Amino acid sequence: MNLTAANQLTILRMLLIPAFVILLLYEYRGWALLVFLVAGLTDLLDGLIARATGQKTTLGAWLDPMADKLLLVTMFVMLTLPAIGSANRLPLWFTVLVISRDIAIVLTVAVVNLAVGPRTFRPSIFGKIATATYILTGVATLYFNYLGQTSAVVTAFVYASLAITFVSAFDYLVQVVKIPH
């Protein structure tokens, strides 16, 4: 197995998740923000490096979305928990909707692959925008929690994330409907 630089960045993103959780649990909000920022940057860089160096791999095609889902689900859950004691908690309904979208996409891909045969679902621009918006929502929430201030910026990011969640879910639905049977 060839671990390219892009794959190594993806694995680093996965390894940063427990550090992020532990830092939040022990109320090291500034360090948690920094770890989350680094993890978010690895998401941007791994794809750029893979394309720029021509090192797209099957391993990376599987690991990258898995790392994204793990990081983002962890971030949403942690920033929704009341026990974290943060100034800006993400609403439970919002976290449930975002995670439900991801579960629905994963299950749909699995069902289509089992029922129709192997199909490749290329990441859509809306999915990429959703991921970027989710990361920015996490950064904004973590930043204002670090400052100990409630902020309307966080609320704006929550609703922007909610909007792109519905847009990207609809886009995936359209892709599934277009699959030849």
N, C-alpha and C positions, 0 to 999 in steps of 0.2 A: 504494500500500500504506500503510495506516494503522498506524503503530507506536504502539499504546496504551502506557500506563504499565506495564501487566502484561506486554506483549510486550517492552518494554525491560528489565524485570527478568529475564525469561527469557533474553534475549540476554546480559545482564550475567553471569548464571550460567554460560553457555557460555564467555564470555571469561575468567572466573576460573579455569577448569580448567587452562590452561597455567601460570598463575601458581602454582597449587597444586602442580603437578608439579615445577616448577623449585625452589620453596621446599623441598619435601621432598628433592629430589636434592642440594641444597646444605646440607641439615641445618638449615634455619631452621624448626624444628618449631613454635615458637610462632606465627610468621607463617603457616605452613601451616594450623595450627589456626584462626587468625583468618579466613583466606581461605575455608576450608571452612565455617566457621560462617556467614559472610556469604552464601556460595552456598546453604547450606541454608535460611537465612532468606528468600532470594529465592524459593525453592520454595514456602514457606508464603505469602508476601505476594502473589505474582503471581496466584494463584487467588483469594485474598480480594479483591484489588483488582478483578479482572475481574468477579467476581460482584457486588460492592458498587456498582460504577459501571455495570453493565450493558454492559461492554465485552468480552464473550466474542467471540473472533474465530476464524475458521478457521485463520489463521496460528498463533495461540496454542494451538489444539487440537493442532496438529502439533508446534510448537516445544517446548511444555512437557514432554511425555513424552520427547522426544528429548534435551532438556537434562538431565532427570533421569537417563536411562540413561547419557549420557556422563559426567556427574559421578560417579555411583555406580560404574560400571564402572572408571573411572579410580581412584577412591578404593580400591576392592577390590584392583585390580592393584597399585597403589603400596604399599599396606599389607601385601601378601603378599610382595613382593620381598625377598629376603634382603639384597641390596646396600644397602638403605636403612639397615640397622643399627639397627633399632628394638628397644626392649625388648619390645614386644608386636606380634608379626607375626600377621596373620590366616592361618589354616591354608589351604593350597592347595586341599584338598578342598572347603572351604567356599566359597571364591571361585569355584571351578569350578561348584559347584551353583547358586549365586546367578546367575552369568552365564548358565548353561545354561537356567535358568528364563526369564530375559529373552529369550534367543534363541528358545526354544520358543514363547513368547507372540507375539513379532513374526512368526515364521514361520507360526504357526497363523492369525493374523489375515490375513496375506497369502494363504495358501492358501484360507481361507474366502471372502475377497473375490474371488479369482479363480474359484473353483469354484462358489460359490453366488450370488455377486453382492455388490454393496456392502452391507456391514453395519457398524453402529456398535457398538463395544464401549465402553460407559461404564465409567470406572474404578470398580472395586469398592471397598468399604470395606476389604477385606483387602489390596488392592493399595496403598491409601493408607497403611494401617498398616505394610505391608512397607517402603514408601519411608521413612516416619518412623523405623522401627526401624533401617533401614540407615544413615540419617543419624546417628542417635544412636550406633550402633556405631562409625561413623567418628569422631565427636566424642570418644567415650570413649577409643578407641584412640589418637587423636592427642594427647589431653590427657595420658594416662599415658605416652606416648612422649616428650612434651615434658618431663614430670617425670623421665624416665629410669627409671621403675619398672614392673615387671611388675604386673599387676593381675587379680584374679579378676573384677572388674567387666567387663573386656573379654571374658573367657571367657563370662560370663553373657549379654552382648549377642550374642556369636556364636551361642549356642544359642537365644536368643530370636529372632534373625534367621533361623536355620535353621528353627525351628518355623513362623514366619509365611511363610517361603518355600514350605513344603509346603502350608500352608493356602491361601495365595493361588493357588498353582498348581492345586490341586484345584478351587478356586472358578472359575477361568478355564476349566478342563476342563468343569465342569458347565454354564457359560454356552455353550460351544461345542456341547455335546451337545444343548442346548435349541434351537439355531438351526433354524428350519424349512428343509427342503431344497426 
